[in-house]
Structure formats: C-alpha cells, structure tokens
Amino acid sequence: MAAHWIEQVTGSLEQKKQYKQYKARVKALPANYRTAVEALERYLMYFGLISKGDTLVTMLEDLLDLFEQSAANGTPVRDIVGEDPVEFVETFLQNYSEGQWINKERKRLTDAIDSVADSEP
C-alpha cells in the first residue's frame, strides 16, 4: 500500500531502478561512446519532450543497446550517427512519439474542437 502511494507522488519505482541501471551501463562504455550517448541523451531530454516514463526508459535503453553493440563491434561513433547527429537523433526519436506530451495536447485540441463542432447546428 505504501509503495503505491509513494509511486503516486514520485513516479514508478521500477522505472527509477531501470534508469539507474541505464546510467551504470552508460558509465561502463568506452569514453568516446559514453560522451556520444550522454550528448544524445541530453538532446532527447530537452527536445524529445517525452512525458511517459516507460517510453523514456525504453528509448534510452534502446539507444544504449545500439552503442553497446557498436562499441563491442568497434564501429566508430560517426558510422553510428552519420554526418548529421541531429538528423540521426530526430529520426531515432520518431520511433517513440507516442510518449511525447505534444501528442496528448494535440488530442486534447482535436477533441475540444470536435465537441464544439458536433454541437453546432
């Protein structure tokens, strides 16, 4: 019962645990991959506007999986992100759009207009 109440206030304890594990995995990457992941993560946190914790954790873990596999294979960072890292990260982010807060606002706007339009003669 107490855990449920705490999660209502602070968010999912399981997601917090997953995020801590994610951060530990990032720290274990070779320096160049770690720096790249941290830069991409920062961009995603500011630009991605993910409001669903489960989507955010999944997205970050997927990004990390890609970099861990690339580090293990010796793939250079530039070969992962290409010549335009912004294009890479924005394309990557498109796979997780269901967690963006803007989608909730778009639905709210559409529903409001639909309800007004439906009530007009």
C-alpha positions as CSV (number, residue, x, y, z in Angstrom):
1,M,0.0,0.0,0.0
2,A,2.8,2.5,0.9
3,A,4.7,1.7,-2.3
4,H,1.6,2.5,-4.4
5,W,1.2,5.9,-2.5
6,I,4.9,6.7,-2.9
7,E,4.7,5.9,-6.7
8,Q,1.7,8.2,-7.0
9,V,3.9,11.0,-5.7
10,T,7.3,10.2,-7.1
11,G,6.6,8.0,-10.2
12,S,7.3,4.4,-10.8
13,L,10.0,2.9,-8.6
14,E,10.7,0.3,-11.2
15,Q,11.4,3.0,-13.8
16,K,13.7,4.7,-11.4
17,K,15.6,1.4,-10.9
18,Q,15.8,0.9,-14.7
19,Y,17.1,4.4,-15.1
20,K,19.8,3.9,-12.5
21,Q,20.8,0.6,-14.3
22,Y,20.9,2.5,-17.6
23,K,23.2,5.2,-16.1
24,A,25.5,2.5,-14.8
25,R,25.7,0.9,-18.2
26,V,26.4,4.2,-19.8
27,K,29.3,4.8,-17.4
28,A,30.8,1.4,-18.4
29,L,31.0,2.4,-22.1
30,P,34.4,3.5,-23.6
31,A,34.8,7.2,-23.2
32,N,34.0,8.2,-26.8
33,Y,30.8,6.2,-26.9
34,R,29.8,7.4,-23.4
35,T,30.3,11.0,-24.5
36,A,28.2,10.5,-27.6
37,V,25.4,8.7,-25.6
38,E,25.4,11.5,-23.0
39,A,25.1,14.2,-25.7
40,L,22.3,12.3,-27.5
41,E,20.5,11.8,-24.1
42,R,20.8,15.5,-23.3
43,Y,19.3,16.4,-26.7
44,L,16.5,13.8,-26.2
45,M,15.7,15.1,-22.8
46,Y,15.3,18.7,-24.0
47,F,14.0,18.2,-27.5
48,G,12.2,14.9,-27.2
49,L,9.6,16.1,-24.6
50,I,8.8,12.5,-23.6
51,S,6.3,12.6,-20.7
52,K,5.7,8.9,-20.3
53,G,8.4,7.4,-18.0
54,D,8.1,3.9,-19.5
55,T,8.6,5.3,-23.0
56,L,11.6,7.4,-21.9
57,V,13.3,4.4,-20.2
58,T,12.7,2.2,-23.2
59,M,14.0,4.8,-25.6
60,L,17.2,5.4,-23.6
61,E,17.8,1.7,-23.2
62,D,17.4,1.1,-27.0
63,L,19.9,3.9,-27.7
64,L,22.3,2.4,-25.2
65,D,21.9,-1.1,-26.7
66,L,22.9,0.4,-30.1
67,F,26.0,2.0,-28.7
68,E,27.0,-1.1,-26.6
69,Q,26.8,-3.3,-29.7
70,S,28.7,-0.8,-31.8
71,A,31.4,-0.5,-29.1
72,A,31.7,-4.3,-29.0
73,N,32.0,-4.4,-32.8
74,G,34.4,-1.5,-32.9
75,T,32.0,0.6,-35.0
76,P,33.1,4.3,-35.0
77,V,30.7,6.8,-33.5
78,R,30.5,8.7,-36.8
79,D,29.3,5.5,-38.5
80,I,26.5,5.2,-36.0
81,V,25.2,8.7,-36.1
82,G,26.3,9.7,-39.6
83,E,27.4,13.1,-40.7
84,D,24.4,14.9,-39.1
85,P,23.8,13.8,-35.5
86,V,20.7,16.0,-35.2
87,E,19.1,14.1,-38.1
88,F,20.1,10.8,-36.5
89,V,18.6,11.6,-33.1
90,E,15.4,13.2,-34.5
91,T,14.9,10.1,-36.7
92,F,15.5,7.9,-33.7
93,L,13.1,9.9,-31.7
94,Q,10.3,9.4,-34.2
95,N,10.1,5.8,-33.1
96,Y,9.0,6.9,-29.6
97,S,6.5,9.7,-30.5
98,E,3.6,8.0,-28.5
99,G,5.3,9.2,-25.3
100,Q,5.6,12.8,-26.3
101,W,3.5,15.3,-24.4
102,I,2.6,17.1,-27.6
103,N,0.6,14.2,-28.7
104,K,-1.6,14.5,-25.6
105,E,-2.1,18.2,-26.3
106,R,-2.9,17.5,-30.0
107,K,-5.6,15.0,-29.0
108,R,-7.0,17.4,-26.4
109,L,-7.2,20.2,-29.0
110,T,-8.8,17.9,-31.6
111,D,-11.3,16.6,-29.0
112,A,-12.3,20.1,-27.9
113,I,-12.8,21.3,-31.5
114,D,-14.8,18.1,-32.3
115,S,-17.1,18.6,-29.3
116,V,-17.8,22.2,-30.3
117,A,-18.3,21.4,-34.0
118,D,-20.6,18.5,-33.1
119,S,-22.8,20.7,-31.0
120,E,-23.2,23.4,-33.7
121,P,-26.3,23.4,-35.9
